[in-house]
Amino acid sequence: MRGSALRWTLSRGVAAIGTSVLGCAIALRDPEPASCLKGYPVSGPSSKVVHELSFGVDPKIAVDFTWWLATYVKTLLQLPGMQGAKLLAPTAPFAPKPGVVFVLGGPGAGKGTQCSLIVEKCGYTHLSAGDLLRAARSSGSAQGQMIDEYIKEGKIVPVEVTVKLLVDAIKESGAQRVLVDGFPRNTNNVSGWQQVVGDSLTVGGVLFYDCPEEVMQERLLERGKTSGRTDDNLESIKKRFKTYAMETTPVLQYYEHQQLVHRIDGVRPIDAVWADSKAAIDKFEACFAAATKQPISVHLYSSNDPPTAVAEVVARVAKAATQKFGEGAVVVSGRELAIQGSFKAYGYEELRAFD
Ligand SMILES: *[C@@H]1O[C@H](CO)[C@@H](O)[C@H](O)[C@H]1NC(C)=O
């Protein structure tokens, strides 16, 4: 019977990528919401609603969880209206990605001080895009020589090259949490990042130290007295402000649109600014924690007659998973997929037969 259930599932065109966990009508396959439902013959019990449950699972328990879930789904199928279920698992093996935080702010806004504090107190690794470029050029490496050539010939170094340098440094550092200081400073930097990195790293967000020019200017002139930096004089300070404002404003707008910017008032004393930096880091950490969980999802097919609300299903499964695996090991969310028309999912009676 079990074998025939699996065949039943497969015969409806569901590409199984693993063995069916229970040998019942649950197939492991790529997450491909809704599109896998097309082409089901419209006969027999029709499903009008798909509840998609998304789990983020601690990779250490992912295998146990998957087995448990396959059994637990059968409990969910006892709920009113439920007709069938399918377990969707990712094809690629899961590897946690390093988490990256971008740090922006005008010259003298206090970025450097806050970065040091984050490194010291939160264990982040600090990388400065500018320093890396300078280091690569003086190292004589193949990549460094290439960059040098470009600069000597007065050509602009392709952004892919410089971003690759940054990404290699992040990966080579082996760090799980990285502050990238002074990047992305313009929209060209952003597109280079997207091309090279894609989603191989998780960007938690942007720390932006906001400070009026008068304050930054005063700080830089003060620093210029002792820093020995030739560019800490009034004329080049004004020039740096201008470039900065012109180039970085669109970058901030871009990330603000994605609600990734933490704007921090950098005028206040270091301790007050630090309190805000720390709060932002805590938020980024929550985002990174979610990204270090293995995604697993389930589709539940329901006649919606009578309906069981997706929120209720989520609450049940979350409670059961916490009881089984402990607090925080599994996060659950759910949504109702919009289905146009109705389709046949899995025959309720056929499913029951395999319990
Ligand atoms: C960002 O853009 C600047 C200005 O075009 C460029 O000099 C720099 O190399 C870029 N940074 C990276 C890491 O690509």
The ligand as a Gaussian input file, in Angstrom:
#p B3LYP/6-31G(d) Opt

LIG

0 1
 C       33.265000      51.698000      -4.985000
 O       33.291000      52.787000      -5.865000
 C       34.490000      53.585000      -5.825000
 C       34.277000      54.791000      -6.712000
 O       33.889000      54.389000      -7.998000
 C       35.650000      52.736000      -6.257000
 O       36.844000      53.485000      -6.214000
 C       35.768000      51.547000      -5.332000
 O       36.781000      50.686000      -5.770000
 C       34.464000      50.773000      -5.255000
 N       34.590000      49.821000      -4.165000
 C       34.482000      48.523000      -4.358000
 C       34.811000      47.658000      -3.209000
 O       34.139000      48.069000      -5.413000

